[in-house]
Amino acid sequence: MTPTRTRSRSQELFERAQRSLIEGVNSPSRGSAVFAGGPLMIERGRGSRVWDADGNEYVDFLMSFGALIHGHAHPVLVSAVSQAVAEGSHFASATSAEVEAAERFRGMVPSAEVVRFTNSGSEATMLALRLARAHTGRTKFLKFEGHYHGWYDPYLLNAHSHPPETLGSAESPARIPDSEGIPSSTFAEVVLVPWNDVGALERVMKKHGRELAAVITEPIMANMGCIPPRDGYLERLRDVTRQWGALLILDEVVTGFRYAPGGCQEYYRIQPDISTFGKALGAGFPVGAVAGPRLLLNRMQWGSGMVLHYGTFNGHRLTMKVIAANLDLLAADHNAAYDKLHALGDCAITGLREVFKKRKVRAIVQGLGPMFQIYFTDRDAIHDYRDYCTWVDTGKYSRFVHALLDLGIYMTPSNGLHWIISTAHTQADIAALIDAGDRACAELS
């Protein structure tokens, strides 16, 4: 990769943006709170590469926070979009496109007897909780420290990192809202528990299990980088929710269609009651989905006692066309895309580990295959939210990624996100990452 030359045009555009947009962006994860000196203004992308406003080229490992499962401007998806736009992108009526998308979805996700499409992952998790409450007649739900399920009010509790001294004990976690403007009464229905700790889970379920409509969890903790479940943890979570009559909502907005055709529920062989999807499902277009048994989702049928879910853009025709083409690509040649995603990701993980070992940098690379994260830490592993808040040097990670940006690797400096492998990536891209990682380590030291 050619080293970055100038970012003057990005800086000019960012100065303009701040006159019209809050912080110059439409989501704080893109702004100067994350990117020192302001974000790069990305103007175009193709395959695994993006180009900024100054013409600098980068290998993209952010991939729109995981949405771009096939990289940028895949020709099959471009063709699907072009045809859909020419025919009329959206009618807010029933279409054959949503039928075809739903059929492909059901063919890939084992637990999906039926599916309802939404416009975002946040909407999907909102709907999943409403369904769980209606089905069980209960109002409380359990969420885990550090898990992010969208910006719906009740979910915004302990979803971001804080100094370890503010967290309270694992037995009685401090309840830290992630946003102003939410009444404290909203959180009265939330039971908060550390993740990846079977003992803590069982204690809380004995106390609150009969009150819980649902337990919602990410199968891999993706809001603190990439934290896989301990062996047997998801299985035990499935057992105790059944024991106490709470529904298990598996939030696959990040992991869905990434680790296997059916997501992490297929990869880890977990049968959720309800699951939610987003990001990779839309291959770059905004969408979410709620899937599960007909008995549960039928509660959305029109009539008295229904679970209300409206949306002008639900089942947007253009997006449905993209979903069908996207899932066909993933399923082609007996799901060969997943072999590639895992092989390339594992190669990147191994190569970065070797770089840190050679350079004597205290860092670990955690995750597997299509998604991973780097932690600068003395620990052998990061298992949960408290580990992340206590032991991870997020400042050093930010400096490392800013060095990578100068070397032609595009990634967010936020340690709470994750590196993404797409089907567009190549062995040459992985080699470029490993070489840049080696050079960035030399700069850090």
N, C-alpha and C positions, 0 to 999 in steps of 0.2 A: 504493500500500500504506500502511496505517496503521502508523506507527512502533511498535516494541515498547514495551509499557508496563512490565510488571513480570515478573520471573521467579521470584518468591518460591516459588510452588508447585513449580516444577522443582527449585529448590534444596532444598526440604524433602524431596521424593521422593528426590533424589540422596543426601542425608544418610541417609535410611532405607536406601537401596540398599547403601550402603557397609557396613552392619552385616551384610548377608547375602551380598553378592557381592564378589568381588575387584575392588577399585577402583570398585565400584558398578556394574559393567557386565559383559557377557559376551564382550567383545572390546575390546582396548585402543584400537582405532581409534575408539571411541565415547566414551571417557572424558575425564578432566581432563588427561591427557597431551596431548590435542589441543584440547579446548575449555577455554579459560581460565575458571576459576570453576565448571567443571562443565558437563555436557551439558544441552541442552534435553530435557525429557521430552515426546516427541511422542505425542499421544493419539489422533489420527485424521487421515485424509487423504482427499481426493477430487480426482480429476483431477490437476492440477498443484500443488494446494495441500495444506499440512499445518497442523495447529493444535497448539500445545503445551498443557501442563497448565494454563497461565495464560490460555488462550484467545487467545493471539497467533497471527495468521495469517501464513503465509510462502508464497512461491513456492518450490517445491522443485526445486533443480537437483542434488541429491545422488542422488535416486531410488534409494535403497537400494544405493549403490555401483554403479548401472547395472542392477540386476535389474528395475526397474519400467519396462519398455519402453513400457507403455501407461499409466503413471501409477498413481494410487491408485484402487482400487475401481471399475475399469472394469465397467460393467453386464453385459457379455457374460461376463466372467470371474467376477463375483459369481454370476451365474446358474449357470455351470458348476460352481462350488464348492458352491453350495447344493444342487443336484441330486445331486452326488456324495456329499455328506455324508448326505443323506437316504436314499440307496440303500445306504450302507455305504462308508466312505472307503477301506478297505484290507483286503485279504484274504491277502496274501503268497502269492498263487497266480497262475496265468496269467489274464489278463483281456483282453477286447476293447479296453479303453482303451489298453493299452500297444501293441497292434497298430496302432491308429489314430494314436497319437502317433508311432510309428516310421515309419509310411508318410508322414506329413506331413513329418517330419524329412528323410527320404531325398529327398522331392520338392523340398526347398529347398537341401540341401547337396550340391554336385556330387560331392564325393569319397566320399560315404557310400553304399557298397554295402550296408552293415549298420551298426547302431548298438547299443550297450549303454548303458543308463541307469544312473547312479550317484546318490548322494545329495548330492554337492557337487562343485565344481570341483577341490578338493584330491584327492578320491577318483579323479576322472577322470584327472588327471595321474599319480597313483600307478599306476593300471592301465595307462596308455599306456606308461610306462617298463618295467613288467613284461613287457608284450607285446613291446616292442622287444628286450629282452634275450633273451626266449625265442626269438624269430624269428631273431635274428642269431647267437646263441650267444656274444655278447660281453657284457661287464659295464660298461665305462666309458660315460659319456655326457658331452656338452658342454652347458654352460649358460652364459648370458651374464650379465655384471655388471649388477646392477640389476633383472633380471627376477625376478618372483615367480610361482611355480607351485604355490602352496599350502604347507601347513606340514608336508609329508612331509620326514623328516630330510635326505635327500641334497640336496633343493632349497634348504635354508636356508643358503645361502652367498652373501654379498655381495648380498643382496636389498634391503637398506635403506641409506640414505645414511650416510656417515661423513666426517669431516674429510679434505680432499684429501691431506694429508700422510701419512695412514695407508693409502692405497690401493696403494702400491707402483707399479711401472712398468706401462705397458700391455703390455709384452712378458712381464712376470712379475708378474701381479696378486697383491697380498696376499690371502690367503684368510681372510675374516672371517666366522665363524659368526654366524648371526642369532639363535641360541638357546643357552642352557645345556642340559645334559642330553643332548647328542648326542656319542657317541664320535668322537674325531678320525679313527678308522679309517673312519668312514662316508664321509668326503670323499676318500678315496684313489681312489675310482672316478669322481670329478668332475673334468672338465677345464674350467677357467674362462677366459673370453675376453671382451674388450671387444666391445660390439655396434656395428653400423653401420660397421664398419671391415673392408673387404674384404681388405686386406693382412694384418691380424692373423688373420682367419679362415683365409686360405689358408696362412699359416705354421703355424698350429696343426694344420690338417688334414693337412698333409704330415708332421707329426711324429706325430700320434696317430690319423689317420683310420682306419687298419685295426684299431684297438682299440675304436672307438666303436660301441656299439649304436645310439645315436641322438644327434641334435642337437635340443634343444627350444628353441623361441623363441616369444615373443609377436610377432605380425605388426606391431603397433604397440606400442611400449614403454609400458605402462600403469601401471607401478609407480613411475615417476618423473614422474607427471603424464600427459602425452600427447606422445610422441616418435615421429613417423612414420619409416619407413625411408627411407634415402637412395635416390635413383633407382637401380634395378637391384640393390639389395642383396639383396632376397628372392630374386630370380631367380638370383643368383650362389650364394646359400646352397643353393638347390635343386640347382644344378649340382654343387657340390662334395660334397654328401652322396651324390648318386648315384655320383659318381666313386669315392668311397671305401667305398661299400657301407654307409653309416650311414643309418638311417631318419630322416626329417624329421618331428618332432612339432610341429604348429602349435597352440599354446595359444591357443584362441579363447574362453576362459572369459569374458574381458571384451569382446572384439570380436565374438563370434558373434551373428548375427541383428541386428546393429546397423548395419553399414555397407552391407550388401546382404543379400538373402535367404539367400545362402550364406556370409555373413560376409566377413572380409577375404580369404579364399582366393579368393572370387569377385571381390571388388573389385580385388585385385592380380593376379588370374589365376595363382595359385600352386596346384600340386597336391601337397598333403602326403601322406605315407605314413599318418600317423595324425593325427587332430585331436581336440581336446577342447573341450567347451562347458560353460556354466553360466549364471549370472546371467540375462541376458535370455531364455534358453530357458524358464525357469520363470515369468517374469513376476511374480516376487515369492514364488514357492514354491521350497523348497530342492531342487535337482536338479543333476546333472552328466551328461555324456555323452561316450563315446568312439566315434568313427566312423572308418571306413576300409574297405579292401577285405576281402571275405569271407575270402580266403586268410589274412590276418593275424589277423582277429578270431575266426576259427574255432578258433584255438588255445585258446579258452576252453571248447570243447566238452568234455563229461565224458569222462574216460578217462585212461589212463596218459599222462604227459607233458603234461597239460593246464596251462593258466595259470589258477590259482584266482582266482575273484572271486565271493564270497558277498555277501549283504546282505538282511536282512529287509525293508528298505524300498526296495530297488531296484524301479523301475517302480511306485512307489506309485500306486494307482488315482486318487486325487484329483488328484495332480500331473499324471498322464498326461492326465486330462480338461482340466486347465488348459493344458497344452502344446498339445493339439490346437486348443483355442479360440484360444490366443495366436497360433499359426502361421497359422490361418485369417485372423485379423485382419490380420496382416502381409502376407499374400498377396492380400488382397482388392483388387479394382479394379486388377489388374495391378501389384501391389506399390506402390500409391500411398503407403503409409505411409513408404516410404524417400524419396520425393520431398519429403515434408513434413519428415522428420527432417533431411535435408541442407539444405533451404532455411532452416528456422528456425535451425539451428546456424550456418550461414554468416552469417546476419543478426546473430546474437549476437556472433560473432567479429569481424565488420566493425565493429559498433557499439562494442564494447569497445576495439578498436584506435583508433578515432576519439576516444574519451574520453581514452585515455592520451596521444594526440598533442596534443589540445587542452589538457590539463592539464600537459603537459610532464613526464609521469611516465615514467621509464625502465622500461618493461615491454613484454613481448611476449605475444601470444595465439597459442598453437601448437595445431595440430590441424586437423580439418576436420569439417564437418557435425555428426554426432550426439555427438561427444566432443571436448573441448578442454581446455586448461589455460592459466592465466595464470602467467607467470614475471616476477618483478621482477629484472631483469638488464640489464647494458649490452651483452650479446651480441645478435647478430641472430637466433640460433637456438640451441637446446639439442639436441645430436645424440646424446648418450649419457649414461651413468651418471656419468662423470668430469666432463663439462660441468655436470651437475646439482649434483654435490657441490661443485664449485669456484665456479660463477658465479651460482647462484640464491640470492636472499635470501628464504629460507623464513620468517624471522621477520616480514618486511614483509608477505608474503602472508598470514600468520596475522592480523596486525593489520587488513589490508584486509578479510578475510572476517568478522572479528568486527564491523567497522563495517557490513558488509552485513547481518549478522544483526539488528542494531539497526534496519535499514531494511526488514526484511521479506523478505529473501532467505535461504533456507536452503541452506547448503553446509558441507562440512567445512573447517576451517581447515588441514587437512593438504595441503601442496603436492604430495605424492606421489600424490594421487588425481586426480580429473578431474571436469569439469562434464559433466553428462549431459542430453541432450535426449530427451524422450519424445513419443509421439504425442499425449499430453494437453496439451502446451504450446501456447501461442497466441502470436500476434504481440504481444498485450497483455502477456504474461509477459516476452517479450524486451524490450519497451519499459521495463517495470518494472526489469528487470535493468540495462539501460543507464543509466537515470536514477539508480538506486541506486549503480551504479559511479561515476558522475560525482560524486555527493555524497560517497561514501567517499573518492575521490581528493582532494577538497577538504579533508576532515578529516585525511588523511594529511599533506598539505602544510602 
